[in-house]
Amino acid sequence: MKVLFVCSGGMSSAIVVNALKKEAEKEGIEMEVLAIGTGEVAHEIKNGWDICMVAPQIRHRFDSVKKEADAVGIPCEAIPPQGYSPLGGPIVFKKLKEVMNIK
């Protein structure tokens, strides 16, 4: 599964990315995750991602990111604030599974 994380600069999500990957590994799901800044969305969203997840600190830009994702048919979801931490992997993974309809 390919997951695109969008945050303000593309760097603050590294801890959450690692936590998410660990949760996916526990369930045997191979996951590629890329964290980018909002300025890269228009270019990167076209590169075959399965889902786009938006960090809480840029929720004010969610609608514009979702518009880009909708244009290429990719689900877009806000990352819950409580999931945006080193211990947030289970929360983010649960949200991702809900959106992607993974049992």
Beta strands, then each sheet from edge to edge (+ up, - down):
strand 1: 2-7
strand 2: 32-37
strand 3: 51-54
strand 4: 76-78
sheet 1: 2+ 1+ 3+ 4+
end
